[in-house]
Amino acid sequence: MIDQKLEKGYAVEYLIFDVKPDLIDKFIEMDHDHWTLFLKDQPGFVSKELWVNRSKPGEVTAVICWHTMEEWKAIPLEKLIETDRRFTELFGPENFQLVKADHLANERYKVREYRITV
């Protein structure tokens, strides 16, 4: 079991997407291949999770944790724009939409984690 108390907390990026329901698996794979592999090489990256809402077909939530807000915000904007452009071009802009970037209105921090390991 993991019981981790985070003294300063991790900055949390919280994104909600609307994806064509029949393309969820493709979205998850392409998100990994483009976004996750890009983000994991950025200073301060801690983790990323994707959640699927079975009550709302097509809703995918990305939760990304960073050591600090400063490290997260230090990613060069041009790199983010280029990664987004490539992902959107390959997946198809008609197949998904970012509907909420909750971290823009709410500054969230992960301060403790309990996890059972199997």
HELIX and SHEET records of a PDB file:
HELIX    1   1 PRO A   21  LEU A   23  5                                   3    
HELIX    2   2 ILE A   24  ASP A   31  1                                   8    
HELIX    3   3 HIS A   32  THR A   36  3                                   5    
HELIX    4   4 LEU A   37  LEU A   39  1                                   3    
HELIX    5   5 MET A   69  LYS A   73  1                                   5    
HELIX    6   6 LEU A   77  PHE A   91  1                                  15    
HELIX    7   7 PRO A   93  ASN A   95  5                                   3    
HELIX    8   8 ASP A  102  LEU A  104  5                                   3    
SHEET    1   A 4 PHE A  45  VAL A  52  0                                        
SHEET    2   A 4 GLU A  59  TRP A  66 -1                                        
SHEET    3   A 4 ILE A   2  VAL A  19 -1                                        
SHEET    4   A 4 PHE A  96  ALA A 101 -1                                        
SHEET    1   B 4 PHE A  45  VAL A  52  0                                        
SHEET    2   B 4 GLU A  59  TRP A  66 -1                                        
SHEET    3   B 4 ILE A   2  VAL A  19 -1                                        
SHEET    4   B 4 ARG A 108  ARG A 115 -1                                        
END                                                                             
